[in-house]
Amino acid sequence: MNRTGIGEPMEPGASGQEAPAILGIGTALPPHKLEQKEAAGRLAEAFGSQSDTGRWVRRLFRQCGVETRYTCEPDLLPAAAGSRYLGDPLTLKEGAPTTAERMAVYRREAVPLALQAAIGAMDSSGTEPEALTHLVTVSCTGQWLPGLETELIKQLGLRPDIMRIPLTFVGCAAGLKAIGLAGHMMAGHPGSRILIVCVELCTLHLQPSGDREALYGASFFGDGASACVIGSATRNLTPRDRGIFRLEDSRCVLFPDSEGEMTWDVGGHGFDLYLSTQIPRLLGRFVPAEVIQVLGERDRPDFWAVHPGGRGIVDIIQEMLALSDEQVHASRAVLREYGNMSSATILFVLEQIRQTLQGEGREEHTEGMAVAFGPGLTAELVRMTFIPPVSRQSIADREVAVYAPL
């Protein structure tokens, strides 16, 4: 089996290695809520409700698995005729916000969302600012310099010498990539505590367009931020009321001859997204073999955190991996309530899974797998184990016994 550096879970004192874990998760949403039915109606009006495109828009928005989304841009709430982002592409394209205008909104709105998610992750993990050794910031929907990480350092009171790692323009898979990367960093630097912050303002890139590929992306993308703190599953562990996800193996793979199936280019009026209708089929073809590479001879995991890149993606992954409705419930729930928030989405899914497993009162460890997909086409896979609070207490007690002075 091809191992990628995170390694096998280690008991306290067994060796110099320590098992990394997601110790806490935080999420944040902008204030403006988009009801899918209303958004479809406004957009259909722009093309003429009874036109072929208008009817297609209503059908697309109804069938994509999304009921509500959130946006940082109130200009998306009025009727399409009054919005610079929507409307008749023949008359409004020149009046649509430029990329520079959209980036100004991104800079203004991304920071408070990222801060809210980061504070939530630090609080749920019991992490003080000075304890953080690495900061990984993730986004593909906007950028500026000196960058999001500098604002987080200043406003969170982080150490000025914290190791800063920005992951920009990596796409929907970047949140899980950051988690896998943190596992690798923990292997080389035991005792590290890593803050990952993902913020995506996807709706800023909606454009007046009659192109069906553009309308397809407009049907399910939303805005949001998520964060997590990754540290040792045992070092300095104090029992809290939350379970943790211990990271096991990870794998990253680029699928052949698929680079044109998902593209994201900088245009004059925002970023231009292209999503091929072949993406679900390609993922169904390639992903099962990659899951086997990670699992090896192990039993199939109980929980699955599937990035809900769209309803069709969840459908094909469920079918090809023979997953139950319960195993993809969190992915479908996040898609339904928040849409696809690109890199931030996977932590929303993991938080729902954490709440479900903890709410069931489980006392035993639960094996799981997280999978996410992005341009390339690429897939990120991380095998993980949910450790409930009662097990964390036993680990903490065992650690005290191992390291207590004689």
C-alpha positions in Angstrom: 0.0 0.0 0.0 1.2 3.5 -0.9 1.7 5.4 2.3 2.0 9.2 2.2 3.6 10.2 5.5 0.8 10.6 8.1 1.5 7.0 9.3 -0.1 4.6 11.7 -1.8 5.9 14.9 0.6 5.7 17.8 -0.1 5.2 21.5 1.4 7.7 24.0 5.0 6.9 24.7 5.2 4.2 22.0 7.7 6.1 19.9 8.8 9.7 19.0 5.8 9.9 16.6 2.5 11.4 17.6 -0.8 10.9 15.8 -2.2 14.1 14.5 -5.9 14.9 14.9 -8.5 17.5 14.1 -9.0 18.9 17.6 -11.7 21.5 16.9 -13.8 22.9 14.0 -15.4 26.3 13.5 -17.7 27.5 10.7 -19.1 30.8 9.6 -21.7 32.1 7.1 -22.4 35.6 5.7 -25.6 37.3 6.7 -27.6 37.1 3.4 -29.6 34.0 2.7 -30.5 32.9 -0.8 -33.6 30.8 -1.1 -33.2 28.6 -4.1 -36.7 29.0 -5.4 -36.5 32.8 -5.2 -33.0 32.8 -6.8 -34.2 30.6 -9.7 -37.3 32.8 -10.2 -35.2 36.0 -10.3 -32.7 34.5 -12.8 -35.4 33.0 -15.0 -37.0 36.4 -15.2 -33.8 37.8 -16.7 -34.1 35.5 -19.7 -37.9 35.5 -19.9 -39.7 33.1 -17.6 -41.3 31.3 -20.5 -38.3 31.1 -22.7 -36.4 27.9 -23.1 -33.5 29.2 -21.0 -35.9 30.5 -18.3 -37.6 27.1 -18.0 -34.2 25.4 -18.0 -33.0 27.6 -15.2 -36.0 26.8 -13.0 -35.5 23.0 -13.6 -31.8 23.2 -13.0 -32.1 25.1 -9.7 -34.9 22.7 -8.6 -32.9 19.5 -9.3 -29.4 20.4 -8.0 -30.0 19.4 -4.4 -29.8 22.9 -2.9 -32.6 24.6 -1.0 -30.7 27.5 0.6 -27.3 29.2 0.2 -25.6 32.2 1.7 -23.9 35.2 0.1 -21.8 38.1 1.2 -23.2 40.3 -1.6 -26.6 41.9 -1.0 -26.7 43.0 -4.6 -27.7 39.4 -5.4 -30.9 39.6 -3.4 -33.0 42.0 -5.6 -34.8 41.1 -8.8 -32.4 40.2 -11.5 -33.2 43.4 -13.4 -31.8 45.4 -10.4 -28.7 43.4 -9.9 -25.3 44.1 -11.5 -24.4 40.4 -11.1 -27.5 38.9 -12.8 -29.9 39.9 -15.6 -30.0 39.9 -19.4 -26.4 39.2 -20.5 -27.0 41.1 -23.7 -27.5 44.4 -21.9 -25.8 44.0 -18.5 -22.5 42.4 -19.3 -20.7 45.7 -19.6 -22.3 47.0 -16.4 -21.4 43.9 -14.4 -18.8 44.4 -11.6 -15.2 44.1 -12.8 -12.8 41.6 -11.3 -11.2 44.5 -9.4 -14.5 45.5 -7.9 -15.2 41.9 -6.9 -11.8 41.5 -5.3 -12.5 44.7 -3.2 -15.7 43.1 -1.9 -13.8 39.8 -1.3 -11.1 41.6 0.8 -13.7 43.4 2.8 -15.9 40.4 3.5 -13.4 37.5 3.7 -11.6 38.7 6.8 -14.5 38.8 9.3 -15.8 35.4 8.1 -12.4 33.8 8.4 -11.9 35.3 11.9 -15.3 33.9 13.1 -14.4 30.4 11.8 -10.9 30.5 13.3 -12.1 31.7 16.7 -14.7 28.9 16.7 -12.0 26.3 15.9 -9.6 27.6 18.5 -12.4 27.7 21.2 -13.6 24.2 20.5 -10.1 22.8 20.6 -9.1 24.8 23.7 -6.2 26.4 21.8 -4.7 29.8 22.9 -3.3 32.0 20.1 0.3 31.7 21.4 0.1 27.9 21.1 -0.3 27.9 17.4 2.8 27.1 15.4 1.5 27.0 11.8 -1.2 28.9 9.9 -2.6 27.5 6.7 -5.0 29.8 4.8 -7.1 28.4 1.9 -9.1 30.2 -0.8 -9.6 30.1 -4.6 -12.3 32.9 -4.9 -10.1 35.9 -4.1 -6.7 37.1 -3.1 -4.6 40.2 -2.3 -1.3 40.9 -0.8 0.0 41.0 1.9 -2.9 38.5 2.3 -5.5 36.9 4.6 -2.9 35.3 6.8 -1.4 38.7 7.9 -4.8 39.9 8.9 -5.5 36.8 10.9 -2.1 37.0 12.7 -2.8 40.6 13.7 -6.5 40.3 14.7 -6.1 36.9 16.4 -2.9 37.9 18.3 -0.9 35.1 16.8 2.9 34.9 17.1 4.7 37.0 14.4 7.0 34.1 13.7 4.2 31.6 13.1 4.8 29.5 9.9 2.5 30.9 7.2 1.3 28.7 4.4 -1.2 30.1 1.9 -3.0 27.6 -0.4 -4.5 29.7 -3.2 -6.4 28.8 -6.3 -6.3 25.1 -5.6 -10.1 24.6 -5.8 -12.7 22.6 -4.0 -10.2 19.9 -2.8 -8.0 22.4 -1.1 -9.6 22.2 2.4 -8.9 18.4 2.6 -5.5 19.0 1.0 -4.7 21.3 3.9 -5.7 18.7 6.4 -3.5 16.1 4.8 -0.7 18.5 4.6 -1.0 19.3 8.3 -0.7 15.6 9.0 2.6 15.6 7.1 3.8 18.6 9.0 3.0 17.0 12.3 5.1 13.9 11.3 8.1 16.2 10.8 7.4 18.5 13.7 5.9 16.7 16.6 4.2 19.0 19.1 3.0 21.5 16.4 -0.4 23.0 16.6 -1.8 24.0 13.2 -4.7 26.4 12.4 -6.3 25.9 9.0 -8.7 28.6 7.7 -10.7 28.2 4.5 -12.8 31.1 3.2 -14.7 31.1 -0.1 -17.0 33.8 -1.5 -18.1 31.9 -4.6 -21.2 34.0 -5.3 -19.0 37.0 -6.1 -18.2 35.4 -9.4 -21.8 35.1 -10.7 -22.1 36.8 -14.1 -24.8 37.8 -16.5 -24.6 34.9 -18.9 -26.9 32.7 -21.0 -24.2 30.1 -21.2 -25.4 26.8 -19.7 -22.1 25.9 -18.1 -22.0 29.3 -16.3 -25.6 28.8 -15.2 -24.9 25.3 -13.9 -22.2 26.7 -11.5 -24.6 29.5 -10.5 -27.1 26.9 -9.3 -25.3 25.5 -6.3 -22.3 27.6 -5.2 -22.5 29.5 -1.9 -20.3 31.5 0.4 -18.8 30.4 3.7 -15.8 29.9 5.9 -14.5 27.0 8.0 -11.5 26.4 10.2 -9.9 23.6 12.2 -7.1 23.2 14.7 -4.8 20.2 14.2 -2.5 18.9 16.9 -1.4 15.8 18.7 -4.2 13.4 19.6 -2.4 12.8 23.0 0.0 15.5 23.9 -1.3 17.9 26.5 -4.7 16.5 26.0 -7.4 17.7 28.3 -10.9 16.1 28.1 -13.5 18.3 26.6 -17.1 17.8 25.5 -16.1 17.3 21.9 -14.8 14.3 20.0 -11.8 14.5 17.7 -10.9 13.1 14.3 -7.5 11.4 14.5 -5.8 11.4 11.1 -4.4 8.2 9.7 -3.4 7.7 6.0 -3.8 10.2 3.2 -3.5 10.1 -0.6 -3.5 12.7 -3.4 -4.0 11.7 -7.0 -4.3 13.4 -10.4 -6.5 11.6 -12.8 -5.3 11.2 -16.4 -6.6 13.2 -19.4 -9.0 15.2 -17.4 -7.4 18.6 -17.0 -10.1 20.3 -19.2 -13.1 19.0 -17.3 -13.0 21.6 -14.5 -11.4 25.0 -15.1 -11.3 28.3 -13.2 -9.8 31.3 -15.1 -9.5 35.0 -14.2 -11.7 37.0 -16.5 -12.5 40.7 -16.8 -15.8 40.3 -14.8 -14.8 37.8 -12.2 -13.5 34.3 -12.4 -14.8 32.2 -15.3 -15.8 28.7 -14.2 -16.3 25.7 -16.5 -17.6 22.4 -15.2 -18.0 19.5 -17.6 -21.0 17.3 -17.4 -18.6 14.4 -17.5 -17.1 15.0 -14.0 -19.4 12.6 -12.1 -18.7 9.9 -14.6 -15.0 10.3 -14.4 -15.0 10.4 -10.6 -17.1 7.2 -10.6 -14.5 5.6 -12.8 -11.4 6.6 -10.9 -12.3 7.1 -7.2 -13.1 3.5 -6.1 -9.6 2.3 -7.0 -8.1 5.2 -5.0 -10.2 4.3 -2.0 -8.9 0.8 -2.1 -5.3 2.2 -2.2 -5.9 4.0 1.1 -7.8 1.2 2.8 -5.7 -1.7 1.7 -6.9 -4.9 3.6 -8.9 -2.9 6.2 -12.7 -3.1 6.6 -14.8 -0.5 5.0 -15.1 2.6 7.2 -18.4 3.5 9.0 -18.6 7.2 8.2 -17.9 9.0 5.0 -17.3 12.7 4.5 -17.8 13.2 0.8 -17.3 16.7 -0.6 -20.7 17.7 -2.1 -19.4 19.2 -5.2 -22.9 18.8 -6.7 -25.8 16.4 -6.4 -24.4 14.3 -9.3 -21.1 13.9 -7.6 -22.6 12.6 -4.3 -24.9 10.4 -6.3 -22.1 8.7 -8.3 -19.8 8.3 -5.2 -22.7 6.8 -3.2 -23.4 4.4 -6.1 -19.9 3.3 -6.9 -18.8 2.9 -3.3 -22.1 1.2 -2.3 -22.7 3.7 0.5 -25.9 3.9 2.4 -28.2 6.9 2.6 -27.0 7.4 6.2 -23.4 7.5 5.1 -23.9 10.4 2.7 -26.5 12.1 4.8 -24.1 14.8 6.1 -22.9 15.6 2.5 -26.4 15.9 1.2 -27.5 18.0 4.2 -24.6 20.5 3.8 -25.3 20.8 0.0 -29.0 21.3 0.7 -28.6 24.0 3.4 -25.4 25.8 2.3 -24.6 24.7 -1.3 -21.0 24.0 -2.4 -18.7 26.4 -0.6 -15.6 25.1 -2.4 -12.7 24.4 -0.1 -14.6 25.3 3.1 -17.3 22.7 2.5 -15.5 19.5 3.8 -15.2 20.9 7.3 -18.9 21.7 7.4 -19.5 18.0 6.5 -17.1 16.8 9.1 -18.7 18.9 11.8 -22.1 17.5 11.0 -20.7 14.0 11.2 -19.0 14.8 14.6 -22.3 16.1 15.9 -24.1 13.0 14.7 -21.6 10.5 16.1 -21.4 12.3 19.4 -25.1 12.7 19.7 -25.4 8.9 19.4 -23.4 8.6 22.5 -20.8 6.3 21.0 -18.0 5.2 23.3 -15.9 3.3 20.8 -13.7 4.6 18.1 -15.4 5.0 14.6 -13.4 4.6 11.4 -14.1 7.0 8.5 -12.9 8.4 5.2 -13.0 12.0 3.8 -12.8 12.5 0.0 -12.8 15.8 -1.9 -12.3 16.7 -5.6 -10.9 19.6 -7.5 -9.5 20.8 -10.8 -7.1 18.5 -12.5 -9.2 16.4 -12.0 -7.7 15.6 -8.6 -8.9 13.8 -5.5 -7.8 14.1 -1.9 -8.5 11.2 0.4 -7.8 11.1 4.2 -8.6 8.1 6.4 -9.5 9.1 9.9 -10.9 7.9 13.2 -13.5 9.6 15.3 -12.6 9.4 19.0 -15.5 10.3 21.3 -15.1 12.4 24.5 -15.2 9.3 26.8 -12.3 7.7 24.8 -10.4 11.0 25.0 -10.7 10.9 28.8 -9.1 7.4 28.9 -6.3 8.5 26.6 -5.6 11.5 28.8 -5.6 9.3 31.9 -3.2 6.9 30.1 -0.9 9.7 29.1 -0.7 10.9 32.7 0.3 7.4 33.7 3.0 7.2 31.0 4.5 10.6 31.7 4.0 11.0 35.4 7.3 11.2 37.4 8.2 8.1 39.3 
